Amino acid sequence: MPKPNLSLRSRNYRRRPCPHCGHSSYRDRRARRSLHDLGAPLTGRPRDIVVLYSQHYCTRCRKYFNANMADLAEPGSHYTRRGVDTAVRLVVEDGLPYRTAGWTLWRDHRVFVPYATIQNWVEAGGEKGGASRPHHSSRLGPGRLLGLHRGRRAV
């Protein structure tokens, strides 16, 4: 594979508000994250975005959190939102099989995505799964779930 063009981005802040309590939190350390993005077909090389971001510590909550990078990629993803959206669009709108969609992404955009990853994105609706809430019930509630409505009792 050809070497990728590197694009540098910064999400490095000295202080950020805590997402839990809003307290101004100091930067504890810096970290780096590499994301695969759609490349330019003219150069024939893939494109990687290297993001330098800050990790913060809230003294009130005693929790660590990272600078927000939701505009670039989902948490834990190795691919940018543009890459995920393009792959899902190839399968859903154009009707391509997963393997063909992976080959098309490489041929047209110089980004290598395994076909199983594309399948996971399509089945999840293009988004990574959120945190599960095991102690919360559904919004329907037990009455609506069983077909009961406003105090009526099943006979």
N, C-alpha and C positions, 0 to 999 in steps of 0.2 A: 504494500500500500504506500502511496506517496505521503510525504510528511505534510501534516496539516498547517494551514495558515493560522497563526495564533492571534487572537484578539483579546486585549486585556480590559477588564472592567473592575471597578472598585465599588465595594459596599462597606468601606472601612470608615466607621464613625467613632468619635471619642465617647459620646454619650448617646443613649437611645432610651425612650420611655419603655418601661416594662409592659409587655402585652397583657399581663395578668392584673397588675394594680396601677399602672401608669407612672410609677416612681421613676425618676431619672436615674439610669443605671450606667455605671462606668464600663469601659472596655476592659475585659479581662485578658484577652489574647486575640491574635489574628490567625486566620486559617485561609486555605486556598481550595478552590473547587474547580474542576474542569468539566465543561459541558460540550457535547457534540452538537454542532449547529449545521444548517444547510450550507453547503459550500457553493462556490461559484463555478458554473460549468466552463467558463472561459479559461480559467487557470487550471482546471482539472485536478484541483487539490481540495481535500476536505477542510473544514473550518472548525477550530476549537475555540471556545471562549473560556478564558481563565479568569475566575472571579476571586479577588482578594476581599474577604469579608471579615467583619469583627464579631467576636463572641463577647457577650455582655453578662454581667452578674448583678442581679437585683439584691441589694442588702435587706430590703423589707420582706420580700417573698422567699429569699434564699434560693433562687432558681437561676439557672443559666438559660440564655436564649441567644439565637443568632440574629444578625441583621437580616431584614426581610429581603428575600430574593424571589418572591412569588411572581414578579413580572417576567423573570427569565425562565424559570423552571419550577416544577413541582418539587417539594421536599423529597430528597432521596433519589431523584431521577438523574440519569446521566445524559439526558437529551433535553434540548430547549423546547419550549412550548411550540415554536414554529415547526420543529421537526416532528413532534408528536401529532400536531394538527394536520400536517401534510400527509403523514403516513395513514392516519385514520381516514382522511378525505379520499386517498387513493383507493382504499378498500371499500368504504361505504358508498361514496358517490360514483366512482368509476367502476366499481364492481370487480376489482382485480383480486385474484387469490393472494394469500399472504406472501408466498414466496416471490411471486411476480412483483408485488408491491415493494418488497425489500430490494429486488434487483433494480426496479425503476428508481427508487431513492438513490441507489448507488450510481446508476447511469446518469441521471439528470441532475442530482444535487450533491453527489460525492459524500454521502453520509451512509455509513454501514449500520444497518439495524437488523438484528436477527429476526427471522419471520415469526418466531414464537413471541418475541417482545411486541411485535405489531399486533399479533393475535390477542395478547393480554390487554393492550391499549384499546382495541376495538371492543372487546367484551366488557371492559370497564367504562366504556363511553368516552375514552380519550383521557381519563383522569386517573391519577393514583388514588387508592382508597384512603379515606380519612381514618382518624382514630376511632376505634370501636368504643361503644358505650355499653358495657355489659350489664350495668345496674339500672339502666333506663329502659322502660318499656316503650312500645311504639306510640305514636301520637293517636292512634285509633283508640287505644284503651281496651280493657278486657270486655266492656259491654258492646262496643261496636265490632270488635273482633269476632264475637260470638253471634252477632246479628241482633243484639238487643239495642233498643233505642229509648232514651228518656224514661227509664224506670219500668219499661214493660218487661214482663217476665216470660221466659220461654215456658211453654206448656208441654 
